[in-house]
Amino acid sequence: MRIIKTVESSSVSSTGERDQISRKSIPAKANLLAVAVSVLFLSAGSSSALAKDSTQTVSGSKPNVLLITVDGLGYGDISAKGAPFKTPNIDKLSSNGVTLNRFYGASQSSGTLAAMMTARDPHELGISYAEFYPWSPGALAPSEFLLSESLKAAGYQTALVGKWQLGSQTQRHHPNSRGFDYFFGHLNGQVDYFNHTSARGVDLQENGRSLGDSYENVFGPHLISSASVNWLNQLPEQGSKPFFMQVSYKAPRAPIQAPEELVKRVQAQSPGLSRERMIYAAMVQSVDQGVGQIISTLESQDKLKNTLVLFLSTSGADLSNGASNGVLKGGKLSGYEGGIRNLAIISGPGLSKGSSSDQVISAVDLFPTINDATGTSNGAPQIKARLQDGVSVWENLVDGSVTPHSEIFIAAEGEKGVGNDFKFSIIKDDYKVVRHVTRSYQGIEIKNELFYLASDPGETRDLSMEQPKVLTSLLSGFVSWRKKHMWTGNHYEPVPMPGWVAPTDWALRMEQREKTVSGEMGDNVFGFIGGNSLKSLDRFIYKKTEMGTIIYE
């Protein structure tokens, strides 16, 4: 791939122990993706790369699709929504497209990603209460049909740059096996921004091939942005098939880390911020810079005017990390709007500029909406298509209409502890119930709150006593839904089980494990391997590669 020149930077800031870490030179190897580390701070003026007119596809060709996701971005953390730091490129997306005022994701990132990619309720997939951790044995089932597979079948070139976070066990869970022609990034979501390690094991690869420490101390958002631009630059200029690229930033989720020079730039803009919020803001601005780079690349290639661009956060903001949800109440895992109503923007052919939509939209709706926007068929096998929960809202986005949406149920676990604290959000158009379930030795305590979001988006007035019939109606649907969705799937696991040790290299572990997994299809994480065979396999990997997995003795 084309080599991109790099420059060095001097130090890094974090809320951990890495206050002063010098960066090493980044080796420019021809068989690795070289990365531009230079920071291109694009001002609002330089963001003019965004198309001025994007209401028609070019010559009737299918539009490209650029899906940019971030993790844990506060609802009030772009300057267009009042943030005390500048995000000119994300703001420009908003002024050139439609801001989605009521886009709902799952309580954590893996659930939102799974919902987007499958058009299915993450509760049905066993990805409801928590995300996939490095020590999680589960994955998005290989039998599920994904958006990437749909668009690839329609003739699209497909790429995922950034985090995957939908399974890291075997090759059948790998993005290259799930409809993506190209993958550069991390299998896990919990990755250090400079070492690119997950649980201290290397987690950076290109199409299954580990990149080791080749890009150690290159700031993660810069790495992902440059890799995205590099992939776009490999596409033929003329006569190319349309592309679908998902750019999946980890930022600004924890760990809160950023180069010191970026933090100082925020400090100069907003000297009154806390140190933690300055680092968080530097992470957000690095993403904003990357958005500008990617959009500018498409503009220079004359492809932007025929590209559908979606920008969204896959989870609510963690307020303990310096984030802000503006007028919305609560944060990640709270059950309130600040934990599940995520910042989202869409622009491209057929959409008006500088507008907003109050249409209720769930993450499961993006798959069919993108199909409608691109004129592609769903493509899922009939048995899977029948199970999809999402509905297209493309017509609503084009004409600005608002139509009723089916009830949305979202579960969260772990805000106040492990295994005893659950939140459920029940949303039906403008009404919402937040159901708190606390388990203890004394029993189970349940509390319900009712809000009318049309006039009270900040959830300041509990109407449960004033409108008991509305509360009862919403809870009846919830009870029916709960009978079909018990306490199954992945759960909040902030630490691994005793004895678990991460592999030294995640890509290598996947490669080794795949060699012994049954070729028969199945949704079991390890195919049909198990018991003593699995123990023997783990011992073999540990012996041959000096990797640690689960210690059985």
C-alpha positions as CSV (number, residue, x, y, z in Angstrom):
1,M,0.0,0.0,0.0
2,R,1.1,3.6,-0.5
3,I,3.5,4.9,2.1
4,I,2.5,8.0,4.0
5,K,5.2,10.1,5.6
6,T,5.1,10.4,9.3
7,V,6.3,12.9,11.9
8,E,7.0,12.5,15.5
9,S,5.5,14.0,18.6
10,S,6.9,14.3,22.0
11,S,4.6,13.4,24.8
12,V,1.2,11.9,25.9
13,S,-1.3,12.8,28.5
14,S,-3.6,10.4,30.3
15,T,-5.4,10.0,33.6
16,G,-3.2,7.0,34.3
17,E,0.5,6.7,34.7
18,R,1.6,7.8,31.2
19,D,2.1,11.5,31.6
20,Q,5.4,11.7,29.7
21,I,6.1,9.1,27.1
22,S,8.3,9.8,24.1
23,R,7.2,8.5,20.8
24,K,9.4,6.3,18.7
25,S,9.9,6.7,15.0
26,I,7.4,4.7,13.1
27,P,8.9,2.2,10.7
28,A,7.8,2.6,7.1
29,K,7.6,-1.0,6.0
30,A,6.3,-1.7,2.5
31,N,4.1,-4.6,3.7
32,L,2.5,-2.6,6.5
33,L,0.0,0.3,6.3
34,A,2.1,3.4,6.9
35,V,0.5,6.1,8.9
36,A,0.4,9.8,8.9
37,V,0.8,11.1,12.4
38,S,0.9,14.8,11.5
39,V,-2.1,16.6,12.9
40,L,-4.1,18.5,10.3
41,F,-6.3,20.8,12.4
42,L,-9.0,21.7,9.9
43,S,-10.7,25.0,10.7
44,A,-14.3,25.6,9.9
45,G,-13.2,27.3,6.8
46,S,-11.0,24.3,5.7
47,S,-14.0,22.0,6.3
48,S,-15.5,23.4,3.1
49,A,-14.6,20.1,1.6
50,L,-18.2,19.0,2.3
51,A,-20.4,19.0,-0.7
52,K,-22.5,22.1,-1.3
53,D,-25.1,20.2,-3.3
54,S,-25.8,16.6,-2.4
55,T,-29.4,15.9,-3.3
56,Q,-28.9,13.7,-6.4
57,T,-26.8,10.6,-7.0
58,V,-24.2,10.9,-9.7
59,S,-25.4,9.6,-13.1
60,G,-27.8,7.3,-11.4
61,S,-25.0,5.3,-9.8
62,K,-25.4,3.7,-6.4
63,P,-24.1,6.1,-3.7
64,N,-21.1,5.2,-1.6
65,V,-21.7,4.7,2.1
66,L,-19.4,6.1,4.8
67,L,-20.3,5.1,8.4
68,I,-18.3,6.9,11.0
69,T,-18.8,5.7,14.6
70,V,-17.4,7.0,17.8
71,D,-17.7,5.5,21.3
72,G,-19.0,7.5,24.3
73,L,-19.3,10.9,22.8
74,G,-21.3,13.2,25.0
75,Y,-24.6,14.5,23.5
76,G,-23.4,18.1,24.2
77,D,-19.8,17.5,23.2
78,I,-19.6,19.1,19.8
79,S,-19.4,22.9,19.4
80,A,-22.7,22.9,17.4
81,K,-24.4,21.8,20.6
82,G,-22.5,24.2,22.9
83,A,-19.3,22.4,23.7
84,P,-16.6,24.7,25.1
85,F,-14.1,23.4,22.5
86,K,-14.1,23.4,18.7
87,T,-15.3,20.6,16.4
88,P,-15.6,22.4,13.1
89,N,-15.7,19.3,10.9
90,I,-18.5,17.4,12.7
91,D,-20.3,20.7,12.9
92,K,-20.0,21.0,9.1
93,L,-21.5,17.5,8.7
94,S,-24.5,18.8,10.7
95,S,-24.9,22.0,8.6
96,N,-24.7,19.9,5.4
97,G,-27.1,17.2,6.5
98,V,-29.8,16.1,9.0
99,T,-29.2,15.9,12.7
100,L,-31.1,13.0,14.2
101,N,-32.5,14.3,17.5
102,R,-33.8,11.0,18.7
103,F,-31.4,8.2,17.7
104,Y,-31.2,5.4,20.3
105,G,-28.5,2.8,20.7
106,A,-27.9,0.1,23.2
107,S,-26.5,0.8,26.7
108,Q,-23.0,-0.2,25.5
109,S,-21.2,-0.2,22.2
110,S,-21.2,-3.9,21.2
111,G,-25.0,-4.0,21.4
112,T,-25.4,-0.9,19.2
113,L,-22.9,-2.2,16.7
114,A,-24.6,-5.6,16.5
115,A,-28.0,-3.9,16.1
116,M,-26.7,-1.7,13.3
117,M,-25.1,-4.6,11.5
118,T,-27.9,-7.1,11.8
119,A,-31.1,-5.0,12.1
120,R,-32.0,-7.2,15.1
121,D,-32.7,-6.4,18.7
122,P,-29.4,-7.0,20.5
123,H,-31.4,-8.8,23.2
124,E,-32.2,-11.5,20.6
125,L,-28.5,-11.8,19.9
126,G,-27.4,-12.2,23.6
127,I,-25.7,-8.8,23.5
128,S,-28.0,-6.8,25.7
129,Y,-26.6,-6.0,29.1
130,A,-23.0,-5.5,28.4
131,E,-20.4,-5.2,25.6
132,F,-17.8,-7.9,24.6
133,Y,-14.8,-7.7,26.8
134,P,-11.4,-9.2,25.9
135,W,-12.2,-12.0,28.3
136,S,-15.7,-12.6,27.0
137,P,-16.2,-16.1,25.5
138,G,-19.0,-14.9,23.2
139,A,-19.3,-13.3,19.8
140,L,-21.9,-12.1,17.3
141,A,-23.1,-15.5,15.9
142,P,-21.6,-16.4,12.6
143,S,-25.0,-17.3,11.2
144,E,-26.2,-13.7,11.5
145,F,-26.4,-11.8,8.2
146,L,-24.7,-8.4,8.3
147,L,-25.0,-5.0,6.6
148,S,-21.5,-5.4,5.2
149,E,-22.6,-8.7,3.6
150,S,-25.7,-7.1,2.1
151,L,-23.8,-4.3,0.5
152,K,-21.0,-6.6,-0.7
153,A,-23.5,-8.8,-2.4
154,A,-24.8,-5.6,-4.1
155,G,-21.4,-5.0,-5.6
156,Y,-19.9,-2.7,-3.0
157,Q,-16.2,-2.7,-2.0
158,T,-16.2,-3.0,1.8
159,A,-13.8,-1.9,4.5
160,L,-13.7,-1.6,8.3
161,V,-11.1,0.6,9.8
162,G,-11.0,0.8,13.6
163,K,-12.4,-1.4,16.3
164,W,-14.6,-4.5,15.6
165,Q,-15.8,-5.4,19.1
166,L,-18.1,-8.2,18.0
167,G,-16.0,-11.2,18.8
168,S,-12.3,-12.1,18.9
169,Q,-12.3,-15.9,19.3
170,T,-12.0,-17.6,15.9
171,Q,-11.7,-16.7,12.2
172,R,-15.4,-17.1,11.6
173,H,-15.8,-14.0,13.9
174,H,-13.3,-11.9,12.1
175,P,-14.4,-8.9,10.0
176,N,-12.9,-10.5,6.8
177,S,-15.3,-13.4,7.4
178,R,-18.3,-11.1,8.0
179,G,-18.5,-9.2,4.7
180,F,-15.5,-6.8,4.9
181,D,-12.9,-7.1,2.1
182,Y,-10.5,-5.1,4.1
183,F,-9.9,-4.7,7.9
184,F,-7.3,-2.6,9.7
185,G,-7.7,-2.1,13.4
186,H,-8.5,-3.9,16.7
187,L,-10.7,-6.9,17.4
188,N,-11.5,-5.6,20.9
189,G,-12.9,-2.3,22.0
190,Q,-10.9,-1.9,25.2
191,V,-7.5,-0.9,23.6
192,D,-4.8,1.4,24.8
193,Y,-4.5,4.5,22.5
194,F,-0.7,4.4,22.2
195,N,0.4,0.8,22.8
196,H,-2.6,-0.6,20.9
197,T,-2.8,-3.4,23.4
198,S,-5.9,-5.0,24.9
199,A,-5.4,-6.5,28.4
200,R,-1.7,-5.9,27.6
201,G,-1.9,-8.2,24.5
202,V,-1.1,-6.7,21.1
203,D,-4.4,-5.9,19.3
204,L,-3.6,-4.2,16.0
205,Q,-3.8,-6.0,12.6
206,E,-4.3,-5.7,8.9
207,N,-6.5,-8.4,7.4
208,G,-5.6,-10.9,10.1
209,R,-1.9,-10.2,10.0
210,S,-0.6,-8.8,13.3
211,L,1.2,-5.5,13.1
212,G,3.0,-6.0,16.4
213,D,4.5,-2.9,17.8
214,S,5.1,-1.2,14.4
215,Y,2.9,1.7,15.4
216,E,3.5,1.9,19.1
217,N,3.0,5.4,20.5
218,V,1.1,6.6,17.4
219,F,-2.1,8.1,18.8
220,G,-5.1,5.8,18.0
221,P,-7.5,8.3,16.3
222,H,-4.6,9.6,14.1
223,L,-3.8,6.0,13.1
224,I,-7.4,5.2,12.2
225,S,-7.9,8.4,10.3
226,S,-4.8,7.9,8.2
227,A,-5.6,4.3,7.6
228,S,-9.0,5.3,6.3
229,V,-7.6,7.9,4.0
230,N,-5.0,5.5,2.8
231,W,-7.7,2.9,1.8
232,L,-9.7,5.6,0.0
233,N,-6.6,6.5,-1.9
234,Q,-6.2,2.9,-3.2
235,L,-9.6,3.0,-4.9
236,P,-9.6,3.5,-8.7
237,E,-10.4,7.1,-9.7
238,Q,-12.8,6.2,-12.5
239,G,-15.2,3.3,-13.1
240,S,-14.9,2.0,-9.6
241,K,-17.6,0.1,-7.8
242,P,-19.3,1.9,-5.0
243,F,-17.8,1.5,-1.5
244,F,-19.0,0.9,2.0
245,M,-16.4,2.0,4.6
246,Q,-17.0,1.8,8.3
247,V,-14.6,4.0,10.3
248,S,-14.9,2.9,13.9
249,Y,-13.1,5.1,16.4
250,K,-12.7,3.9,20.0
251,A,-12.4,7.6,21.1
252,P,-13.4,9.2,23.2
253,R,-14.1,6.2,25.5
254,A,-11.7,5.3,28.3
255,P,-8.8,5.1,28.8
256,I,-8.7,8.9,28.7
257,Q,-5.4,9.6,26.8
258,A,-4.2,12.2,24.3
259,P,-0.9,13.8,23.1
260,E,0.1,16.6,25.4
261,E,0.3,19.1,22.5
262,L,-3.4,18.5,21.8
263,V,-4.3,19.0,25.4
264,K,-2.4,22.3,25.4
265,R,-4.4,23.4,22.4
266,V,-7.6,22.7,24.2
267,Q,-6.3,24.6,27.3
268,A,-5.6,27.6,25.1
269,Q,-9.2,27.5,23.8
270,S,-10.9,26.8,27.1
271,P,-8.6,27.4,30.1
272,G,-11.4,26.9,32.6
273,L,-11.8,23.1,32.0
274,S,-10.7,20.5,34.4
275,R,-7.6,18.5,33.4
276,E,-9.7,15.4,32.7
277,R,-12.1,17.3,30.5
278,M,-9.2,18.8,28.6
279,I,-7.8,15.4,27.8
280,Y,-11.3,14.2,26.8
281,A,-11.8,17.2,24.6
282,A,-8.4,16.6,22.9
283,M,-9.7,13.1,22.0
284,V,-12.9,14.5,20.6
285,Q,-10.9,17.1,18.5
286,S,-8.6,14.3,17.2
287,V,-11.7,12.5,15.9
288,D,-13.0,15.8,14.4
289,Q,-9.7,16.3,12.7
290,G,-9.9,12.7,11.2
291,V,-13.5,13.4,10.0
292,G,-12.1,16.4,8.2
293,Q,-9.3,14.4,6.6
294,I,-11.7,11.7,5.3
295,I,-14.2,14.2,4.0
296,S,-11.5,16.2,2.3
297,T,-10.2,13.1,0.6
298,L,-13.6,12.2,-0.8
299,E,-14.0,15.8,-2.0
300,S,-10.6,15.8,-3.7
301,Q,-11.7,12.5,-5.4
302,D,-15.0,14.0,-6.5
303,K,-16.8,11.3,-4.6
304,L,-18.4,13.2,-1.7
305,K,-21.4,14.4,-3.7
306,N,-22.4,10.7,-4.2
307,T,-21.6,9.5,-0.7
308,L,-24.1,8.9,2.1
309,V,-22.3,9.9,5.3
310,L,-23.4,8.8,8.7
311,F,-21.8,9.9,11.9
312,L,-22.9,8.6,15.3
313,S,-21.9,7.6,18.8
314,T,-22.4,3.9,19.7
315,S,-22.9,4.6,23.4
316,G,-23.8,7.3,25.8
317,A,-21.1,9.3,27.5
318,D,-19.4,8.2,30.6
319,L,-19.7,11.3,32.8
320,S,-16.8,10.2,35.0
321,N,-14.4,10.6,32.1
322,G,-15.0,14.3,31.6
323,A,-17.9,14.1,29.1
324,S,-21.1,16.1,29.0
325,N,-24.5,15.2,27.8
326,G,-25.7,18.8,27.7
327,V,-29.4,19.0,28.6
328,L,-29.9,15.2,28.8
329,K,-30.0,13.5,32.1
330,G,-27.6,10.8,33.2
331,G,-24.8,9.0,31.4
332,K,-23.7,5.6,30.3
333,L,-25.6,2.7,31.9
334,S,-28.1,5.1,33.6
335,G,-31.2,4.3,31.6
336,Y,-31.8,8.0,31.2
337,E,-31.5,9.8,27.8
338,G,-27.9,10.7,28.4
339,G,-27.1,7.0,28.3
340,I,-29.0,5.9,25.3
341,R,-29.9,8.9,23.1
342,N,-26.8,9.2,21.0
343,L,-25.5,12.0,18.8
344,A,-26.2,11.2,15.2
345,I,-25.9,13.0,11.8
346,I,-26.6,11.9,8.3
347,S,-25.9,13.7,5.0
348,G,-25.8,12.9,1.4
349,P,-27.8,12.6,-1.8
350,G,-31.5,13.3,-1.3
351,L,-31.2,14.9,2.1
352,S,-31.8,18.6,3.0
353,K,-29.0,20.6,4.6
354,G,-28.9,22.1,8.0
355,S,-32.1,20.4,9.1
356,S,-33.0,18.1,12.0
357,S,-35.4,15.1,12.4
358,D,-37.5,14.3,15.5
359,Q,-38.3,10.8,14.1
360,V,-37.6,8.1,16.7
361,I,-34.9,5.9,15.3
362,S,-33.3,2.8,16.7
363,A,-29.9,1.4,15.8
364,V,-31.7,-1.6,14.2
365,D,-33.3,0.8,11.7
366,L,-30.0,1.8,10.0
367,F,-29.6,-1.5,8.0
368,P,-32.9,-1.2,6.1
369,T,-32.5,2.6,5.9
370,I,-29.2,2.3,4.2
371,N,-30.6,-0.3,1.8
372,D,-33.4,2.2,0.8
373,A,-30.9,5.1,0.5
374,T,-28.6,3.1,-1.8
375,G,-31.4,1.3,-3.7
376,T,-30.0,-2.1,-2.7
377,S,-31.9,-5.2,-1.6
378,N,-31.6,-6.6,1.9
379,G,-30.1,-9.8,0.7
380,A,-30.5,-11.8,3.9
381,P,-31.7,-15.4,3.7
382,Q,-35.4,-15.6,4.2
383,I,-35.0,-17.2,7.6
384,K,-32.9,-14.3,8.8
385,A,-34.9,-11.6,7.0
386,R,-38.0,-12.6,8.9
387,L,-36.1,-12.1,12.2
388,Q,-35.0,-8.5,11.5
389,D,-36.6,-5.9,13.7
390,G,-35.5,-2.7,11.9
391,V,-37.6,-0.6,9.6
392,S,-36.5,2.0,7.1
393,V,-36.8,5.6,8.1
394,W,-35.3,6.9,4.8
395,E,-38.6,8.5,3.7
396,N,-38.9,10.3,7.0
397,L,-35.3,11.7,6.6
398,V,-36.0,12.8,3.1
399,D,-39.3,14.6,3.6
400,G,-39.0,15.5,7.3
401,S,-42.0,13.6,8.4
402,V,-42.4,11.9,11.8
403,T,-44.3,8.6,12.1
404,P,-45.0,6.3,15.1
405,H,-42.2,3.8,16.0
406,S,-42.7,0.5,17.7
407,E,-41.7,0.3,21.3
408,I,-37.9,0.3,22.0
409,F,-36.6,-1.7,25.0
410,I,-33.0,-1.1,26.2
411,A,-31.3,-2.8,29.1
412,A,-28.3,-1.6,31.1
413,E,-26.3,-3.3,33.9
414,G,-23.6,-2.2,36.3
415,E,-24.0,1.6,36.9
416,K,-23.9,1.1,40.7
417,G,-22.4,-2.4,41.0
418,V,-21.9,-5.8,39.5
419,G,-24.8,-8.2,39.4
420,N,-27.3,-6.2,41.4
421,D,-28.2,-3.0,39.5
422,F,-30.2,-3.0,36.3
423,K,-31.9,-0.2,34.3
424,F,-34.6,-0.7,31.6
425,S,-35.6,2.1,29.2
426,I,-39.1,1.7,27.6
427,I,-39.7,4.2,24.8
428,K,-42.9,4.6,22.8
429,D,-42.8,7.8,20.7
430,D,-42.8,10.7,23.2
431,Y,-43.3,8.7,26.4
432,K,-40.6,6.9,28.2
433,V,-40.4,4.7,31.3
434,V,-37.1,4.2,33.2
435,R,-37.4,1.1,35.3
436,H,-34.8,0.6,38.1
437,V,-34.3,-2.9,39.4
438,T,-32.0,-3.5,42.4
439,R,-31.3,-6.9,43.8
440,S,-30.0,-7.5,47.3
441,Y,-30.1,-10.1,50.0
442,Q,-33.4,-8.5,51.2
443,G,-35.0,-9.0,47.8
444,I,-35.7,-7.1,44.7
445,E,-36.6,-3.4,44.7
446,I,-38.3,-1.9,41.6
447,K,-38.9,1.7,40.8
448,N,-40.6,3.2,37.7
449,E,-40.4,6.7,36.4
450,L,-42.5,8.1,33.5
451,F,-41.4,11.0,31.4
452,Y,-42.9,12.9,28.4
453,L,-39.9,13.6,26.3
454,A,-41.5,16.0,23.8
455,S,-41.6,18.8,26.5
456,D,-39.1,17.3,29.0
457,P,-36.1,15.8,27.2
458,G,-34.0,16.4,30.4
459,E,-36.4,14.0,32.3
460,T,-36.9,16.4,35.1
461,R,-40.6,15.6,35.9
462,D,-41.7,12.2,36.9
463,L,-45.3,11.7,35.6
464,S,-45.8,8.1,37.0
465,M,-48.3,9.3,39.7
466,E,-50.1,11.8,37.4
467,Q,-50.6,9.4,34.4
468,P,-50.8,5.9,35.8
469,K,-52.7,4.6,32.8
470,V,-49.9,5.5,30.4
471,L,-47.4,3.9,32.8
472,T,-49.4,0.7,33.0
473,S,-49.8,0.6,29.2
474,L,-46.0,0.9,28.7
475,L,-45.2,-1.6,31.4
476,S,-47.6,-4.2,30.0
477,G,-45.7,-4.2,26.7
478,F,-42.4,-4.4,28.7
479,V,-43.6,-7.4,30.7
480,S,-44.6,-9.2,27.6
481,W,-41.2,-8.5,26.1
482,R,-39.4,-9.6,29.2
483,K,-41.1,-13.0,29.1
484,K,-39.2,-13.6,25.9
485,H,-35.9,-12.1,27.0
486,M,-34.7,-13.5,30.3
487,W,-31.4,-12.8,32.0
488,T,-29.3,-14.3,29.3
489,G,-26.5,-13.2,27.1
490,N,-23.4,-11.3,28.1
491,H,-23.3,-9.4,31.4
492,Y,-21.3,-6.7,33.0
493,E,-17.8,-8.1,33.7
494,P,-15.4,-5.2,34.5
495,V,-12.6,-7.7,35.4
496,P,-11.8,-11.2,34.1
497,M,-12.3,-14.4,35.9
498,P,-9.3,-15.4,38.2
499,G,-6.5,-17.0,36.3
500,W,-7.4,-15.4,32.9
501,V,-4.4,-14.0,31.0
502,A,-4.6,-12.2,27.7
503,P,-2.8,-13.6,24.7
504,T,0.4,-11.7,23.8
505,D,-1.1,-11.2,20.3
506,W,-4.8,-11.3,19.5
507,A,-4.4,-11.9,15.8
508,L,-2.1,-14.8,16.4
509,R,-4.4,-16.4,18.9
510,M,-7.3,-16.3,16.4
511,E,-5.1,-17.8,13.7
512,Q,-4.0,-20.7,16.0
513,R,-7.4,-21.5,17.3
514,E,-9.0,-21.5,13.9
515,K,-6.8,-24.4,12.9
516,T,-8.5,-26.7,15.3
517,V,-12.1,-25.5,15.1
518,S,-14.6,-27.8,13.3
519,G,-15.5,-26.7,9.8
520,E,-19.1,-27.4,10.4
521,M,-21.4,-24.4,10.7
522,G,-22.7,-23.5,14.1
523,D,-23.1,-20.6,16.5
524,N,-21.0,-22.1,19.3
525,V,-18.0,-19.8,19.7
526,F,-15.5,-22.6,19.1
527,G,-17.6,-24.5,16.5
528,F,-18.0,-27.9,18.0
529,I,-14.8,-28.1,20.0
530,G,-15.0,-28.2,23.7
531,G,-14.1,-29.9,27.0
532,N,-10.7,-31.6,27.0
533,S,-10.0,-30.6,23.4
534,L,-10.3,-26.9,24.2
535,K,-8.0,-27.3,27.2
536,S,-5.4,-29.0,25.1
537,L,-5.7,-26.3,22.5
538,D,-5.1,-23.6,25.0
539,R,-2.1,-25.4,26.4
540,F,-0.7,-25.8,22.9
541,I,-1.1,-22.1,22.2
542,Y,0.5,-21.2,25.5
543,K,3.4,-23.5,24.8
544,K,4.0,-22.7,21.2
545,T,3.4,-18.9,21.2
546,E,4.1,-18.0,24.9
547,M,0.6,-16.7,25.1
548,G,-1.7,-17.1,28.1
549,T,-5.4,-17.8,27.8
550,I,-7.3,-19.5,30.5
551,I,-5.2,-21.3,33.2
552,Y,-6.9,-24.5,34.2
553,E,-4.5,-25.8,36.9
